[in-house]
Amino acid sequence: MWEGWSLSMTDDELLRRARRLLSESESPAAFTGAGMSKECGIRTFRGEEGFWREYRAEDLATPGALRKNPRLVWEWYRERLVRYGEVEPHEGYHALVEAERRLGSLPVITQNVDGLHHRAGSSEVVELHGTLRTVSCMEEPGRTYPLEPELLEELPPRCECGAVLRPDVVLFGEPLPVEAISRAIDLADSCDLMLVVGTSMVVFPAASIPYRTLSRGGHVLEINPEATPLSGEPGVLHVSGGAAETLPLLLEGW
Ligand code: BV8
């Protein structure tokens, strides 16, 4: 039942409500975006540092850019991959794993391709926007290789057949993997609480997932230092804060 959370609540009261929502949840799920990895030192897409050189993700993460300038697109992905190898999951990731242990399950639906939820130990990670763990031949799409660092010594990486290899991420204008979006929809439709962490809620169809939970009377606990289009929706408790410091706070006292 939506009691309505007045915005005049103190931070302590907000945290107390947030802790209660999480600790009393019988079927929680999490939905994360680039902000989840910000305190690992990985840039977000649309924050102040959302540009890479003079490009935006929407310019680079497209099939056209990959065909027209595969070297440039791979320079961007290689830089990100190198960064992923330099960082560790922060306390917020481990808090999600601890919450999973206490609650029995906490599937994580993520838009991120940095693999940090896997490394932190979450049991189920649904990668809506694909992965950088593997690459595929652009001429023979079924031909997939693990993305080993030596593949990136020469850019763009090439298949044994000579064609350019593409990262197995979902580029703009491409459909999401059927299995991932179906599983995400099932989770959104069956969870009583969705923890939404570090996403600007602007990329669709991924951003429609938390709305599904709300539309069925589920609650959303949003962790983000900024407000998003989701923040003011009925059924959403927005806690303004960073993932690394806020998620561990939610585990206190229960
Ligand atoms: C599709 C690839 C159709 C891998 C990504 C107009 C309106 C609406 C939609 C569209 C439109 N025009 C086009 C579209 C569709 C388009 C889209 O949504 N565009 C947007 C930009 C308008 N969507 C698509 O193209 C999708 N495909 O629609 O296909 C179709 C269907 C059938 C058949 C054929 C075609 C595909 C979208 C997937 C694109 N690929 N990634 C990669 O390189 O990473 S998207 C990219 O954006 C990443 O995955 C990223 O995760 C995702 C979303 O961004 P966020 O994660 O939210 O990150 P952002 O930087 O935006 O925000 C960070 C947040 O963190 C902020 O809120 C910030 O306040 C917060 N934060 C900061 N610090 C912290 C923090 N939070 C917590 N703690 C902190 N410390």
Residues whose N, C-alpha, C, O or C-beta is under 5 A from the ligand:
A	BS01	BV8	G33 A34 G35 M36 K38 E39 T44 F45 R46 G47 A61 Q111 N112 V113 H129 V169 V170 L171 F172 G173 E174 P175 G198 T199 S200 M201 V202 V203 F204 P205 I223 N224 P225 E226 G241 G242 A243
